[in-house]
Amino acid sequence: MKPIERVKEIIRYYGLSISAFEKKIHMSNNSIQTAIKRTASMKDETLIHILTTFPDISPEWLLLGNGKMFRKDNVYENTNSNSAANENRDTYPTVENNINFDCVSFKNTALIPLITETAFSKIKYKALITTDHVLEKYHVPTFKDVDFLVSVKGNSMSPKYNSGDLVACKRVPMDSFLQWNHIYIISTTQGLLIRRVLEGKDEDHILIVSENPEFLPFQLHRKEINAIAIATGVIHTE
């Protein structure tokens, strides 16, 4: 895999359009777009611009494909050594000031929690989610059967969803059948995605599609999914 393929991963992770990415790294218009279309090699100058603009990105990963996307000391790195243990636990006791997504259903309460990306990713492990991960709670009478809200970042789903909008989510079991052409909220190994989902190239993949045509569709392996929910509504913000 060439560095340009990993550049596409960076663009997807940060929720940028290709033109916005080019502007951010101070490159001429269409330079990255052209490289992506041609799967071309990248100049050292371009790679330096990327690493300077995104200091959290691992140079070894970007240049050689070795290791993970982020530096080991990066705040995005998953250092939770208890994840595997949490995944295999048989019981999940409730703790004061904590929310257990397997024990508490928000759909029967008046308030819907707006949760962090970290909280959503922990659903896979049935871990206790502290109230620190609940940013706010909303009373939305028209929302039915909603588990939580997440905030939209970036413009990949524009004009349907814009940055700052709140999407209502209903948890979906990891082994459930996905409804093609519906919008899902997906916690992946590289971050949170809010995208339309279509049938993938095989049973192990799903096709991730943005509403914004500037963002390229891509295949996502199911093994990269930590947690998934279906979008059931939205609160638009100004």
Phi, psi and omega in degrees: 000130181280160178305328181298329177293323179285332174297321177300322178295321178297316180300316180295318184298316183275001176065036182257151168282164181296319180294322178293323178295316179300318180294321183294324181265009175062044176250158182294155180302137175074002180294315178286320178304316180294318180296322179294315181297323183266356187048048187275163174289157183247144179289151178302323181300319180294316180296322178295319178301318181295313182292330177287320181286325181240077185295344179284342182286136179285122178300322181296322178292314183295316185279319189245344183083013181269141176075205183257167183300320186258154175299155183297332181268011182283146183292342181278348182295135180276106181249018182283100183286350182266003185301312182297321180295318180298324183295330185261005180289143181270329181233153184226087184295144177279147181231142180304138182068017175237157179240123177254115186293344176273342185251338184242127176252123181277348187292341180260008180249165183282335185252137178251126183281138169267114187252163179278165176299322179298317180297317181296320181294334182281349181301326180303322185268005182054035183279157176288131181257117182287160179294346175296338181271358176261111185282325183195166175230140185234144174258111182232093185302330183282346179274123179244143175056049180248135180269320182193174177243149171230153182267139178280135176236134180085183184239024182294335181253013177289140012267359182295309176237138177245161181303130182099342176295154179249123182259129177280135188234142173240122182302144178234129177302145184300330183261013183279163177282129180273142178272111183298146179071018172255160180268131180236155172255119189236123173269118182245175178294342181254358180138188184267135177239138169238104189212162171281141184244130176236169180297135182275185183289339176204184184293340182272353184233155169234152180265125182259123186232134177268157173284328179282118184296347179287345181261130184281140173294154177208157179274134178241125178286138182299334180293341180276356183270124177269322181201157183212145178216155178258141179284129181241356180179176181209146171248113181278138178244155180275000000 
